[in-house]
Amino acid sequence: MPTPHESILEISDAMNATVVGQQHVVEQLIIALLANGNVLMEGLPGTAKTRSIKTLSKLIESDFGRIQFTPDLLPSDVTGSEIYREQTGEFDFQPGPLFGNLVLADEINRAPAKVQAALLEAMEERQVTVAGKTHKLPDLFLVMATQNPIEQEGTYPLPEAQMDRFLLYVRVDYPESPNELAILQLVRGENTGTASNKPLPTVSQDLIFQARKEVGAVHVSETVEKYIVDLVIATREPNRFGENLGKWIEIGASPRGTIALDAAARALAWLRGKDFVTPEDVQAIAPACLTHRIHLSYEAEAAGKTRQDVIHAILEAVAVAS
């Protein structure tokens, strides 16, 4: 019987065979699954955001829920609502699509603030409250949201409180030329029925929970813990690490950023077959953990600096404690 680590690597291989040229996206989705966090994926249309999430759901024994966010969406369309049963004369709760294990929130920034607020409790506390009653979400629960970075008409920027509840921010770019050719051939095979019929591996929820226990046991030394904290503090006190950083950052990461960086670094180290976290693991996952948690100043935007640029500058400026 394969170990949890072997099974998760099988999932990774199967996803990379289906989602071509997006290895970093696959890796970070699996890290979020192992670290029990939510993911915000941002990229232009056609970059396999939805495909990658749906593929992951097929590889795990789980219920898949999809919510297509639109401006006329209501909170009850997401969470569910109380329905009156004439036969019994009572109200019964009818769960919404949020009660799946893996939930795709497609084009999440197209829904207004009231709907966004309906997700806050679910993403942080893994429960929803409807008509004064609290309903627990499944033990395996993961929100994977997508948004288009260039369309502004008819969209609503996500509130800071909601952005902070995403463990990782995953930027999805266009594939390179060889991968584009592989995508063409893969989709043609799927459409004509000539694609490989090799069965996909399926992992049970129990195995996911076992993998999470192993991730939780990954060792983090005091030196690495201090390095994680120093990176987050650098987003709040950027003046200590250079005049430019002080001008560029208006608001830094919250303590959730520290917790996310620790959890994601453990998951990455475990994926790489290690039982301890190194500074290199922290550096590799820091952009995904911190990019969406900082706010740039007008000076940074005027200088053409992106949030990714600023996080990379922090990684260069903050030294690993000896």
C-alpha positions in Angstrom: 0.0 0.0 0.0 1.5 3.4 -1.0 2.4 5.8 1.7 0.7 9.2 2.0 3.8 10.9 0.4 3.8 8.5 -2.5 0.0 9.0 -3.1 0.3 12.8 -3.0 3.2 12.6 -5.5 0.9 10.4 -7.8 -1.7 13.2 -7.6 1.0 15.7 -8.6 2.1 13.6 -11.5 -1.5 13.1 -12.7 -2.2 16.8 -12.5 0.9 17.8 -14.4 -0.1 15.4 -17.2 -3.5 17.1 -17.5 -2.6 20.7 -16.6 0.4 21.1 -18.9 3.1 23.7 -18.2 1.7 24.9 -14.9 3.9 22.9 -12.5 4.1 25.7 -9.9 0.3 26.0 -9.9 0.0 22.3 -9.3 2.6 22.3 -6.5 0.9 25.3 -4.8 -2.6 23.7 -5.0 -1.3 20.6 -3.3 0.5 22.7 -0.7 -2.8 24.4 0.1 -4.5 21.0 0.4 -1.8 19.7 2.7 -1.8 22.9 4.8 -5.6 23.0 5.1 -5.8 26.5 3.5 -7.6 28.3 0.8 -6.2 29.4 -2.6 -6.8 32.5 -4.7 -5.7 32.0 -8.4 -5.3 35.0 -10.6 -4.6 34.8 -14.3 -5.9 35.7 -17.8 -8.7 33.6 -19.4 -7.6 30.2 -20.8 -4.7 29.6 -18.4 -6.2 26.4 -17.0 -7.2 27.9 -13.6 -10.6 26.1 -13.6 -9.1 23.0 -15.2 -6.5 22.6 -12.5 -9.0 22.9 -9.7 -11.4 20.4 -11.3 -8.6 18.0 -12.0 -7.6 18.0 -8.3 -11.2 17.3 -7.3 -11.3 14.2 -9.5 -8.1 12.8 -7.9 -9.6 12.9 -4.4 -12.6 11.1 -3.0 -14.6 14.3 -2.4 -17.7 16.3 -3.3 -17.0 19.1 -5.7 -18.9 22.3 -5.4 -18.9 25.1 -8.0 -20.1 28.6 -7.6 -20.2 30.9 -10.6 -20.0 34.4 -9.2 -22.1 37.0 -10.9 -23.3 40.5 -9.8 -26.8 39.2 -9.1 -25.7 36.4 -6.8 -27.2 36.3 -3.3 -25.6 35.0 -0.1 -28.1 32.2 0.1 -27.1 31.0 -3.4 -23.7 30.3 -1.8 -24.4 29.1 1.8 -27.9 27.6 1.3 -31.2 28.7 2.9 -34.0 27.7 5.2 -36.9 26.1 3.2 -40.4 25.7 4.6 -41.8 22.1 4.4 -45.6 22.2 4.2 -45.8 18.5 5.2 -44.1 19.1 8.5 -44.8 22.7 9.1 -41.1 23.3 9.8 -38.1 25.0 8.1 -35.3 22.7 6.9 -31.9 23.9 5.9 -31.0 23.2 2.3 -27.2 23.3 2.0 -25.7 25.4 -0.8 -22.7 24.5 -3.0 -20.4 25.8 -0.3 -20.9 22.5 1.5 -18.7 20.6 -0.9 -15.2 19.4 0.0 -13.4 21.2 -2.8 -15.3 24.4 -3.7 -14.5 26.4 -6.9 -15.4 30.0 -6.5 -15.2 31.0 -10.1 -14.5 34.7 -10.9 -15.0 35.5 -7.3 -14.5 39.3 -7.8 -17.7 39.5 -9.9 -20.0 39.2 -6.8 -20.8 42.2 -4.5 -19.7 42.7 -0.9 -22.7 41.0 0.6 -21.8 37.7 -1.1 -18.1 38.1 -0.3 -19.0 38.5 3.3 -20.9 35.2 3.3 -17.6 33.4 2.6 -15.6 35.0 5.4 -17.0 32.7 8.2 -16.7 29.6 6.0 -13.1 30.2 5.0 -11.9 31.0 8.5 -14.1 29.0 10.9 -15.3 26.2 8.5 -18.9 26.8 9.3 -21.8 29.0 8.1 -24.6 30.6 10.1 -28.0 30.9 8.4 -31.2 32.1 10.2 -29.4 32.1 13.5 -28.3 28.5 13.2 -24.7 27.4 12.7 -23.9 24.6 10.3 -20.5 22.8 10.2 -18.7 22.4 6.9 -17.0 19.1 6.0 -13.7 18.2 7.7 -12.1 18.3 4.2 -12.9 21.8 3.0 -11.0 24.0 0.6 -12.1 27.1 -1.3 -10.2 27.6 -4.6 -11.1 31.0 -6.0 -10.3 32.4 -9.4 -10.2 36.0 -10.8 -9.2 37.8 -13.9 -6.6 40.5 -13.2 -7.4 42.8 -16.2 -11.2 43.1 -16.3 -12.4 45.8 -14.0 -15.9 46.5 -15.4 -18.6 44.7 -13.4 -16.1 43.5 -10.7 -15.8 44.2 -7.0 -12.3 44.2 -5.4 -12.0 41.6 -2.7 -12.0 43.1 0.8 -8.7 43.0 2.8 -10.3 40.7 5.4 -11.2 38.1 2.7 -7.8 38.3 1.0 -6.1 37.6 4.3 -8.1 34.3 4.6 -6.4 32.9 1.5 -3.4 30.8 2.5 -1.8 31.3 -1.0 -2.0 33.6 -3.9 -1.2 31.8 -7.1 -0.3 33.8 -10.3 -1.1 31.8 -13.4 0.8 32.9 -16.6 0.6 31.9 -20.2 2.5 28.6 -21.0 5.6 28.6 -23.0 5.7 27.5 -26.7 6.6 23.8 -26.2 3.9 23.5 -23.5 1.4 25.3 -25.8 2.0 22.5 -28.4 1.5 19.8 -25.8 -1.8 21.5 -24.7 -3.0 21.5 -28.3 -2.3 17.8 -28.7 -3.8 16.9 -25.3 -7.1 18.8 -25.9 -7.4 17.4 -29.5 -7.0 13.9 -28.1 -9.7 14.6 -25.5 -12.1 15.9 -28.1 -11.5 13.1 -30.5 -11.5 10.3 -27.9 -7.9 9.3 -28.7 -6.4 10.6 -25.4 -4.9 8.1 -23.0 -7.5 6.1 -21.1 -5.1 5.4 -18.2 -7.2 5.5 -15.0 -6.5 8.4 -12.7 -5.3 7.7 -9.2 -7.8 8.4 -6.5 -6.8 9.3 -2.9 -9.1 8.9 0.1 -9.8 11.7 2.5 -8.3 9.6 5.3 -5.0 9.6 3.4 -5.2 13.4 3.1 -5.6 13.7 6.8 -2.7 11.3 7.4 -0.5 13.4 5.1 -1.5 16.5 7.1 -0.4 14.9 10.3 3.0 14.1 8.7 3.2 17.7 7.5 2.4 19.0 11.0 5.3 16.9 12.4 7.9 18.5 10.0 10.5 20.2 12.2 11.0 24.0 12.1 14.2 25.1 13.9 14.3 28.3 16.0 16.5 29.9 13.3 13.9 29.3 10.6 11.1 30.4 12.9 12.9 33.7 13.4 13.5 34.0 9.7 9.8 33.6 9.0 8.9 36.2 11.6 11.6 38.6 10.3 10.1 38.4 6.8 6.7 39.3 8.0 8.0 42.1 10.3 9.8 43.5 7.2 6.4 44.1 5.5 5.3 46.1 8.6 8.5 47.9 9.3 10.0 48.3 5.9 12.1 51.3 6.8 14.4 49.0 8.8 15.4 47.3 5.5 16.0 50.1 3.1 14.6 53.5 2.1 12.9 52.2 -1.0 11.0 49.5 0.9 9.9 52.1 3.4 8.4 54.2 0.5 6.8 51.2 -1.2 4.8 49.5 1.5 1.8 51.1 3.0 0.3 48.2 5.0 2.1 45.0 5.9 1.0 41.4 6.5 -1.0 40.3 9.5 -0.1 37.5 11.9 -2.0 35.2 9.5 0.9 35.8 7.1 3.3 34.3 9.7 1.0 31.3 10.3 0.5 30.8 6.6 4.3 30.9 5.9 5.0 28.4 8.5 2.3 26.0 7.4 3.1 26.3 3.7 6.9 25.9 4.2 6.2 22.7 6.2 4.0 21.3 3.4 6.6 22.2 0.7 9.4 20.6 2.7 7.3 17.5 3.2 6.6 17.4 -0.6 10.3 17.5 -1.2 10.8 14.5 1.0 12.3 16.3 4.0 11.4 16.2 7.7 12.6 19.7 8.4 12.2 23.1 6.9 15.1 25.1 5.5 15.3 28.8 4.7 15.2 27.9 1.0 11.7 26.3 1.5 10.6 29.5 3.2 12.0 31.7 0.4 10.3 29.5 -2.3 6.8 29.8 -0.8 7.0 33.3 0.6 5.8 35.1 -2.5 2.6 33.0 -2.6 2.0 33.5 1.2 2.7 37.3 1.4 2.0 38.9 -2.0 -1.7 39.3 -1.4 -1.2 40.5 2.2 0.6 43.7 1.5 -0.6 47.0 0.2 1.6 49.3 -1.9 1.9 53.0 -1.6 1.3 55.5 -4.4 5.1 55.9 -4.7 5.5 52.2 -5.5 2.8 52.2 -8.1 4.3 55.4 -9.6 7.6 53.6 -9.8 6.0 50.7 -11.6 6.6 48.3 -8.7 4.3 45.3 -8.3 3.6 43.4 -5.1 5.7 40.5 -6.4 8.6 42.9 -6.9 8.4 44.2 -3.3 8.2 40.7 -1.8 11.3 39.7 -3.8 13.1 42.9 -2.5 12.2 41.8 1.0 13.6 38.4 0.4 16.9 40.0 -0.7 17.0 42.4 2.2 16.2 40.1 5.1 19.1 37.9 6.1 18.7 34.4 7.7 19.6 34.6 11.4 22.7 32.7 12.3 
